[in-house]
């Protein structure tokens, strides 16, 4: 189920916002990076820190607490201390709005197409 997060003009390239769907406890970090929109689980898999407080660069969202950066395409961290991925979500732009499919959250596996593409 796609849910409107914001208008795409409200999220500039290089920005990330935290979005909590109605009735959910876990937030989603919605990111605009390198001209594309992405959504990943907001809770860092290392220390439960909010990833939306971090920094975006080259389709990675860096956790401000210990520096692991999560690939927005796969949800996997690029370096220690985090070793586990976070969920990724489907995103689309419709009539200028950023929509996230809140029911699409999933952990990618090493044989997933997105994961293999970057290895
Ligand atoms: S809490 Fe995110 S890397 Fe440690």
Boltz pocket constraint, residues with backbone or C-beta under 6 A from the ligand:
constraints:
  - pocket:
      binder: B
      contacts: [[A, 44], [A, 45], [A, 46], [A, 47], [A, 48], [A, 49], [A, 63], [A, 64], [A, 65], [A, 66], [A, 67], [A, 68], [A, 81], [A, 82]]
      max_distance: 6.0
